[in-house]
């Protein structure tokens, strides 16, 4: 089992910044090859489908971004703490959504939500205009 806990959401004005954190824990993380693990962020706005935001591999540190957030969001990780951080700058009202952290334990696409095995409870991000 893997537990994911997000934090850092809130209300911010357009142009502002927020940093989301996701802490991962669980015995499963210790027993499988770290190189295959990826951590991702997805978001879901009311009435819309869950969409990919960003992802990172634990070992290689490769990061991936949706076109809509590229250049504004930065994803980083702390392997020792098993945490990932999503720094969101220049926020726009269209970034308003519930943001979910997810863990993918085996190989597969970084971009598809169905490839991820574990999910956090989500954290609300609201950007006012």
C-alpha positions as CSV (number, residue, x, y, z in Angstrom):
1,X,0.0,0.0,0.0
2,X,1.0,3.6,-0.7
3,X,-0.4,6.6,1.1
4,X,-0.3,10.0,-0.5
5,X,-1.1,13.2,1.4
6,X,-1.4,16.5,-0.4
7,X,-1.1,20.0,1.1
8,X,-0.7,23.6,0.1
9,X,-3.9,24.4,-1.7
10,X,-5.9,27.5,-1.1
11,X,-7.3,30.7,-2.6
12,X,-5.0,33.0,-4.5
13,X,-5.5,36.0,-6.8
14,X,-4.6,35.7,-10.5
15,X,-0.9,36.1,-11.0
16,X,-0.1,34.7,-7.6
17,X,1.7,31.5,-6.6
18,X,1.1,28.4,-4.6
19,X,3.2,25.4,-3.7
20,X,1.6,22.0,-3.4
21,X,3.3,19.2,-1.6
22,X,2.7,15.5,-1.7
23,X,4.1,13.1,0.9
24,X,4.3,9.4,0.0
25,X,4.6,6.6,2.5
26,X,4.0,2.9,2.7
27,X,5.8,-0.4,2.8
28,X,5.3,-0.8,-1.0
29,X,7.7,2.1,-1.7
30,X,10.5,0.2,0.0
31,X,10.1,-3.1,-1.7
32,X,10.0,-2.2,-5.4
33,X,12.5,-0.7,-7.7
34,X,12.5,3.0,-7.2
35,X,13.4,3.5,-10.9
36,X,10.0,2.4,-12.0
37,X,8.1,4.8,-9.7
38,X,6.7,8.0,-11.0
39,X,4.7,10.7,-9.2
40,X,2.2,12.8,-11.0
41,X,-0.2,15.6,-10.5
42,X,-3.6,15.8,-12.1
43,X,-6.4,18.2,-11.7
44,X,-10.2,18.2,-12.1
45,X,-12.4,21.2,-12.4
46,X,-16.2,21.0,-11.9
47,X,-17.8,19.4,-14.9
48,X,-14.6,18.5,-16.5
49,X,-12.5,15.3,-16.8
50,X,-9.4,14.7,-14.8
51,X,-6.4,16.1,-16.7
52,X,-2.7,15.6,-16.5
53,X,-0.6,18.5,-15.0
54,X,2.9,17.2,-14.4
55,X,4.9,14.1,-13.6
56,X,8.4,13.2,-12.4
57,X,10.3,10.0,-12.2
58,X,12.0,9.2,-8.8
59,X,15.3,8.0,-10.3
60,X,16.0,10.0,-13.4
61,X,14.4,13.2,-12.3
62,X,12.8,13.7,-15.7
63,X,9.8,16.0,-15.5
64,X,6.8,16.4,-17.8
65,X,4.3,19.2,-18.1
66,X,1.0,19.8,-19.8
67,X,1.2,22.5,-22.4
68,X,-1.2,24.6,-20.3
69,X,1.2,24.9,-17.4
70,X,4.6,24.7,-19.1
71,X,6.7,27.6,-18.1
72,X,4.5,28.4,-15.1
73,X,4.6,25.3,-13.0
74,X,7.7,23.5,-11.7
75,X,7.8,20.0,-10.3
76,X,10.5,18.8,-8.0
77,X,11.2,16.0,-5.6
78,X,13.0,15.1,-2.4
79,X,13.8,11.4,-2.6
80,X,15.0,11.2,1.0
81,X,11.7,12.6,2.2
82,X,9.6,10.9,-0.5
83,X,7.9,14.1,-1.3
84,X,7.2,16.0,-4.5
85,X,6.5,19.7,-4.8
86,X,4.5,21.5,-7.4
87,X,5.3,25.2,-7.5
88,X,2.6,27.1,-9.4
89,X,3.4,30.6,-10.5
90,X,1.4,33.1,-12.6
91,X,-1.8,31.3,-11.7
92,X,-4.8,31.9,-13.8
93,X,-8.5,31.5,-13.0
94,X,-8.6,28.5,-15.4
95,X,-6.1,26.7,-13.0
96,X,-8.9,26.5,-10.5
97,X,-9.5,22.8,-9.7
98,X,-9.0,20.0,-7.2
99,X,-5.4,18.9,-7.6
100,X,-4.5,15.2,-7.0
101,X,-1.2,13.6,-6.4
102,X,-0.7,10.1,-7.8
103,X,1.9,7.4,-7.8
104,X,2.6,5.0,-10.6
105,X,4.5,1.9,-9.5
106,X,5.2,0.2,-12.8
107,X,6.1,1.4,-16.2
108,X,3.6,3.1,-18.4
109,X,2.5,6.5,-19.6
110,X,3.1,9.4,-17.4
111,X,0.2,11.3,-18.9
112,X,-2.8,9.0,-18.4
113,X,-4.6,8.9,-15.1
114,X,-5.5,5.2,-15.4
115,X,-1.8,4.3,-15.4
116,X,-1.5,5.5,-11.8
117,X,-2.0,3.1,-8.9
118,X,-2.5,5.3,-5.9
119,X,-4.1,8.7,-5.4
120,X,-4.3,11.3,-2.7
121,X,-7.5,12.9,-1.4
122,X,-7.0,16.1,-3.4
123,X,-6.4,19.7,-2.5
124,X,-8.5,22.6,-3.7
125,X,-6.8,25.4,-5.6
126,X,-9.0,28.4,-6.4
127,X,-7.7,31.4,-8.4
128,X,-9.8,34.5,-8.3
129,X,-9.7,37.0,-11.2
